[in-house]
């Protein structure tokens, strides 16, 4: 009996001790849970995101335009470590975090001071269409009320936007860009400036440097500034690697592209380096604008070698012509060495030597050869000609008179020849039966002709 009571007391004691320990543990866990719940309620973190608006017009974004995506974290405590923004991909859109630092500020809300971090991501659509920005994970580290830090990860809501070509004259991938402000400048440098006379010679170098600076764009989106020249052999172009630079100053994004090309002059003469144009869409005003840089027209002095290289084909043509002329003259000289010279040649030689008797004889010989006549008076019955031929035969001559007489004789004989040819054509047409499209009409006069009177009688 005593043993039973002892065992029962022993089991009761063990049960009471176990229950006491279990109750103490449960109370500790509940206290810790309440403490954690209080801490969770005391530390608040919020995240919101939005796109920069287009202004009052609410027009769609332009292709290549900079679109700013804002992410803003806020907590009623403070941030104790760096914030990490998750990476994401958006097909057809270039995403870049241009600023590595956030904009920090504080605000009072319901009697509490809230700490804010505002981050900026820039988007550059490369094509037209509808785009959806996926949910972005943001991890922040904030302070706890009881001490220490706590990490928390929040995600943004997906957002949509549209992009399109701002002007029908533009094409995707063309030589244009979108910016809120753009400047274009150039500078020239010539090796001829080192010469004493400053003249540009073959072999000299001309360096053209063009710089474009734009706000709210990327340097990689600025197209090449110097267009290649047509390969006409005047210059040899050596373009340098483009220099790209993207900076930020007081919240303003500035991008710069610098292109440089060195031209080595290969030929002399006039050299024209053309003007340059760059089209850009002003996202601030919503207008298409064009910037222009003037070109230069330069005179390049030849060297003997470059002069020959430039004009060898012309020299070859002139030399060939001179050679043919010399050969023709040699052939004529050889021919007339054994044959009589033409009467015109003899006539001119006689005038040059002032052999006036020979001049008159040669005029008669020419008349006999062309018409078979022996008298100059038969050439024409015109009184003027009769007087001229009489003076030519009787009065003293000089070179001018002799030349004029020879020319008059030639012209009158040519006129007679033209008249003869016309008569021959008329006879040939009569033989083969050719008639004019309209017969010759009798000119109208005040009195009727005999033919008209006959036709009138016939009609009666």
C-alpha positions in Angstrom: 0.0 0.0 0.0 2.8 2.4 0.9 4.6 1.6 -2.3 1.6 2.5 -4.4 1.2 5.8 -2.7 4.9 6.6 -3.2 4.7 5.8 -6.9 1.6 7.9 -7.3 3.3 10.9 -5.6 6.4 10.4 -7.8 4.3 10.5 -11.0 2.4 13.6 -9.8 5.6 15.4 -9.0 7.0 14.7 -12.5 3.8 15.8 -14.2 3.7 19.1 -12.3 7.4 19.8 -13.1 6.8 19.1 -16.8 3.7 21.2 -16.9 5.5 24.1 -15.2 8.4 24.0 -17.6 6.1 23.7 -20.7 4.1 26.7 -19.5 7.2 28.8 -19.0 8.4 27.9 -22.6 5.0 28.8 -24.1 4.9 32.1 -22.3 8.4 32.9 -23.6 7.4 32.1 -27.2 4.3 34.2 -26.9 6.2 37.1 -25.6 8.7 36.9 -28.5 5.9 36.6 -31.0 4.2 39.6 -29.6 7.5 41.5 -29.6 8.1 40.6 -33.3 4.6 41.6 -34.1 5.1 44.9 -32.4 8.4 45.4 -34.3 6.8 44.5 -37.6 4.0 46.9 -37.1 6.5 49.6 -36.0 8.7 49.4 -39.2 6.9 50.2 -42.4 8.3 50.2 -45.9 6.4 51.3 -49.1 7.4 51.2 -52.8 5.8 53.0 -55.7 6.8 53.5 -59.4 5.6 55.7 -62.2 6.6 56.9 -65.7 7.4 60.5 -66.4 4.5 62.1 -68.2 4.6 63.6 -71.7 3.0 66.8 -70.7 -0.4 68.2 -71.3 -0.6 66.9 -74.9 -0.4 63.3 -73.7 1.2 62.4 -77.0 2.9 58.9 -77.3 6.6 58.5 -76.7 8.9 58.8 -79.7 11.2 56.1 -80.8 14.7 56.7 -79.3 13.1 59.2 -76.8 14.3 59.0 -73.2 11.6 57.7 -70.9 12.2 58.0 -67.1 10.9 55.3 -64.8 10.9 56.5 -61.2 11.1 54.0 -58.2 10.5 55.5 -54.8 11.1 53.7 -51.5 9.8 55.2 -48.2 10.1 54.0 -44.5 9.2 55.4 -41.2 12.6 54.4 -39.9 15.8 54.8 -42.0 17.8 52.9 -44.5 20.9 51.2 -43.1 22.4 49.7 -46.3 22.4 50.1 -50.0 19.3 49.4 -52.0 19.4 46.8 -54.8 17.2 47.0 -57.9 16.5 43.8 -59.7 17.5 43.5 -63.3 14.9 43.0 -66.0 14.7 42.8 -69.8 12.4 44.6 -72.1 12.6 43.4 -75.8 12.9 46.4 -78.2 13.8 48.8 -75.4 17.3 49.8 -74.1 17.3 50.0 -70.3 20.0 51.9 -68.4 20.4 53.1 -64.9 22.4 56.3 -65.6 22.6 57.5 -61.9 24.2 55.2 -59.3 22.9 57.3 -56.5 19.3 57.9 -55.3 17.8 61.2 -54.4 17.3 61.2 -50.6 14.8 63.4 -48.8 12.4 63.2 -45.8 8.8 64.0 -45.3 6.5 64.3 -42.2 3.5 62.0 -42.3 1.0 61.6 -39.4 3.5 63.0 -36.9 6.3 60.7 -38.1 9.4 61.4 -40.2 9.6 59.2 -43.2 12.9 58.6 -45.2 12.6 58.5 -49.0 14.8 57.2 -51.7 14.0 58.0 -55.3 15.7 56.0 -58.1 15.6 56.7 -61.8 15.8 54.2 -64.7 15.9 55.5 -68.3 14.2 53.6 -71.1 14.9 54.1 -74.9 12.4 52.3 -77.2 14.1 51.2 -80.4 11.0 50.5 -82.4 7.3 51.3 -82.6 4.8 49.3 -80.6 3.2 48.6 -77.2 5.6 47.7 -74.3 5.0 46.3 -70.8 7.5 46.9 -68.0 7.5 43.8 -65.8 7.3 43.8 -62.0 10.7 44.9 -60.6 12.1 43.5 -57.4 13.6 46.0 -55.0 15.5 44.9 -51.9 16.1 47.4 -49.1 17.6 47.3 -45.6 15.9 49.4 -42.8 16.5 49.9 -39.1 14.5 48.1 -36.5 13.1 49.9 -33.4 14.8 47.5 -31.0 18.1 47.8 -32.8 19.7 46.1 -35.8 18.6 46.0 -39.4 16.0 44.2 -41.3 16.0 43.3 -45.1 12.8 43.5 -47.0 12.0 42.8 -50.7 9.2 44.6 -52.5 8.0 44.5 -56.2 6.5 47.1 -58.4 3.3 46.8 -60.5 3.7 46.2 -64.2 3.3 49.3 -66.4 2.6 49.8 -70.1 3.5 52.5 -72.6 3.5 53.0 -76.3 6.1 54.3 -78.7 5.9 55.4 -82.4 7.9 57.2 -85.1 7.2 60.9 -84.4 7.3 62.0 -88.1 6.6 60.1 -91.4 9.9 61.4 -92.8 11.9 59.4 -90.2 12.7 55.7 -90.3 13.9 53.2 -87.7 17.7 53.1 -87.7 18.0 56.3 -89.8 20.4 59.2 -89.3 18.4 61.0 -86.6 17.9 61.0 -82.9 15.5 62.2 -80.2 16.6 64.7 -77.5 15.3 67.6 -75.5 18.2 69.8 -76.7 21.0 69.3 -79.2 24.0 71.3 -80.4 26.3 70.5 -83.3 29.8 72.0 -83.9 32.9 71.3 -85.9 36.5 72.4 -86.2 39.1 72.1 -89.0 42.8 71.5 -88.9 45.1 71.6 -91.9 48.7 70.6 -92.1 49.1 73.4 -94.7 49.0 75.9 -91.9 52.5 74.9 -91.1 53.7 76.0 -94.6 55.1 79.5 -95.0 52.7 80.3 -97.8 49.7 78.4 -96.3 48.9 76.7 -99.6 47.4 73.2 -99.6 49.5 70.7 -101.5 49.1 67.1 -102.6 50.0 64.9 -99.6 48.7 67.4 -97.0 46.2 66.4 -94.3 42.9 68.0 -93.5 41.3 66.9 -90.2 37.6 67.5 -89.6 36.2 67.0 -86.1 32.4 67.1 -85.5 30.8 67.1 -82.0 27.1 66.6 -81.1 25.9 67.2 -77.6 22.4 66.4 -76.6 20.3 66.3 -73.5 18.0 63.3 -72.5 19.6 60.9 -75.0 22.4 58.4 -75.1 25.7 58.7 -76.9 25.2 55.3 -78.6 22.0 56.6 -80.1 23.6 59.6 -81.8 24.2 58.5 -85.4 27.6 58.9 -87.2 28.1 62.6 -87.8 30.5 62.6 -90.8 29.2 61.0 -93.9 31.7 59.2 -96.2 32.8 60.9 -99.4 32.4 59.5 -102.8 35.5 57.7 -103.9 36.7 60.0 -106.7 40.4 59.7 -106.0 40.8 63.3 -104.7 41.3 62.4 -101.1 41.9 59.3 -98.9 39.7 59.3 -95.8 40.9 57.9 -92.5 38.0 58.0 -89.9 39.0 57.7 -86.2 37.1 55.8 -83.5 34.1 57.7 -82.3 34.4 59.2 -78.8 31.2 58.6 -76.7 30.5 60.2 -73.3 27.5 60.2 -71.0 27.4 62.5 -68.0 24.9 63.8 -65.4 25.0 67.2 -63.8 22.3 68.3 -61.3 19.8 65.8 -62.7 20.4 66.8 -66.3 21.7 63.9 -68.6 24.2 65.1 -71.2 25.5 62.8 -74.0 28.2 63.6 -76.4 29.6 62.0 -79.6 32.7 63.2 -81.3 33.6 62.0 -84.8 36.9 62.8 -86.5 38.1 62.0 -90.0 41.5 62.9 -91.6 41.6 63.4 -95.3 44.9 63.0 -97.2 44.9 65.0 -100.4 45.7 62.8 -103.4 45.1 65.2 -106.4 45.5 68.9 -107.1 42.8 71.3 -108.2 39.5 72.1 -106.5 38.5 70.0 -103.5 35.1 70.2 -101.9 34.3 68.8 -98.5 30.5 68.8 -98.3 28.2 70.3 -95.7 26.7 68.0 -93.0 23.1 67.7 -91.8 21.7 66.0 -88.7 17.9 65.6 -88.2 16.6 65.4 -84.6 13.2 65.1 -82.9 12.8 67.8 -80.2 11.0 65.9 -77.5 10.5 69.2 -75.6 8.6 71.0 -78.4 7.4 67.9 -80.4 9.0 69.2 -83.6 11.4 67.7 -86.2 14.4 70.0 -86.6 17.7 69.9 -88.6 21.1 71.1 -87.8 23.6 72.0 -90.6 27.3 72.5 -90.6 29.0 74.2 -93.6 31.5 72.5 -95.8 34.7 73.9 -97.4 36.0 74.3 -100.9 39.8 74.3 -101.1 42.3 74.8 -103.8 45.1 72.2 -103.9 48.4 73.0 -105.5 49.8 70.4 -107.9 53.1 68.7 -107.8 54.6 67.6 -111.1 53.7 64.0 -110.4 50.1 64.8 -109.3 49.7 67.1 -112.3 50.7 64.3 -114.7 48.5 61.9 -112.8 45.5 64.2 -113.1 45.9 65.2 -116.7 47.6 62.3 -118.4 44.5 61.3 -120.4 44.2 64.9 -121.7 47.9 65.0 -122.5 47.5 61.6 -124.3 44.7 63.0 -126.4 46.5 66.2 -127.3 49.7 64.2 -128.2 47.7 61.8 -130.3 46.0 64.7 -132.2 49.4 66.4 -132.8 50.9 63.2 -134.0 48.0 62.6 -136.5 48.3 66.2 -137.7 52.0 65.8 -138.3 51.5 62.6 -140.1 48.8 64.2 -142.2 51.1 67.1 -143.1 53.9 64.8 -144.0 51.6 62.7 -146.2 50.4 65.9 -147.9 53.9 67.2 -148.4 55.0 63.9 -149.9 51.9 63.8 -152.2 52.3 67.3 -153.5 56.0 66.8 -154.1 55.0 64.9 -157.2 51.5 66.5 -157.9 50.3 70.0 -158.5 49.1 71.9 -155.5 45.4 72.9 -155.2 44.5 76.2 -156.9 43.4 77.7 -153.6 46.8 77.0 -152.1 48.5 78.5 -155.1 46.2 81.5 -155.1 47.0 82.2 -151.4 50.8 81.7 -151.9 50.7 84.1 -154.9 48.9 86.8 -152.7 51.4 86.3 -149.9 54.3 86.8 -152.4 52.5 89.8 -154.0 52.7 88.2 -157.5 49.6 89.9 -158.8 49.9 88.6 -162.3 49.9 85.1 -161.0 46.9 86.0 -158.8 44.8 87.0 -161.9 46.0 83.9 -163.9 45.0 81.6 -161.0 41.5 83.3 -160.8 40.9 82.5 -164.5 42.2 79.0 -164.1 39.8 78.4 -161.2 36.9 79.8 -163.3 37.8 77.5 -166.2 38.2 74.5 -163.9 34.7 75.0 -162.3 32.7 76.3 -165.2 34.8 76.1 -168.3 34.6 79.9 -168.9 37.4 82.2 -169.8 35.8 85.5 -168.9 35.0 86.8 -165.4 32.1 88.8 -166.7 30.1 85.7 -167.4 30.0 84.8 -163.7 27.1 87.2 -163.0 25.2 90.0 -164.8 25.0 91.9 -161.5 26.3 95.4 -162.0 28.2 95.2 -158.8 30.0 92.1 -160.0 30.8 93.6 -163.3 32.4 96.6 -161.6 34.4 94.4 -159.2 35.8 92.1 -161.9 36.8 95.2 -164.0 38.7 96.7 -161.1 40.3 93.3 -160.4 41.6 93.0 -164.0 42.7 96.6 -164.6 43.6 98.4 -161.3 46.6 97.7 -159.0 46.0 95.1 -156.4 46.9 94.6 -152.8 46.5 91.6 -150.5 43.1 92.7 -149.1 41.6 93.3 -152.6 42.9 90.0 -153.9 41.5 88.0 -151.0 38.1 89.8 -151.3 38.0 89.0 -155.0 38.8 85.4 -154.5 36.1 85.1 -151.8 33.5 86.8 -154.0 34.3 84.5 -156.9 34.0 81.4 -154.7 30.6 82.5 -153.2 29.0 83.3 -156.6 30.1 80.0 -158.1 28.7 78.2 -155.1 25.3 80.0 -155.5 25.2 78.9 -159.1 25.9 75.4 -158.1 23.1 75.4 -155.5 20.7 76.7 -158.2 21.8 74.0 -160.6 21.3 71.3 -157.9 17.8 72.6 -157.3 17.0 72.4 -161.0 18.4 68.8 -161.1 16.1 67.8 -158.1 13.1 69.4 -159.9 13.8 67.5 -163.1 14.3 64.3 -161.1 11.1 64.7 -159.3 9.2 65.3 -162.6 10.8 62.1 -164.1 9.9 59.8 -161.2 6.4 61.4 -160.7 7.0 63.1 -157.3 4.5 66.0 -156.6 4.2 68.4 -153.8 1.6 67.7 -151.1 -0.2 71.0 -152.1 -0.1 72.3 -155.7 1.1 75.9 -156.2 -1.7 78.3 -155.7 -2.2 81.4 -157.8 -1.9 84.5 -155.7 -5.2 86.4 -155.3 -5.4 89.7 -157.1 -8.1 92.2 -157.7 -8.7 91.0 -161.3 -9.6 87.4 -162.3 -7.2 85.6 -164.5 -8.1 84.0 -167.8 -8.1 80.6 -166.2 -10.6 81.8 -163.7 -12.8 83.3 -166.4 -12.7 80.0 -168.3 -13.7 78.0 -165.3 -16.5 80.4 -164.6 -17.8 80.1 -168.2 -17.6 76.3 -167.9 -19.7 76.4 -164.7 -22.3 78.5 -166.5 
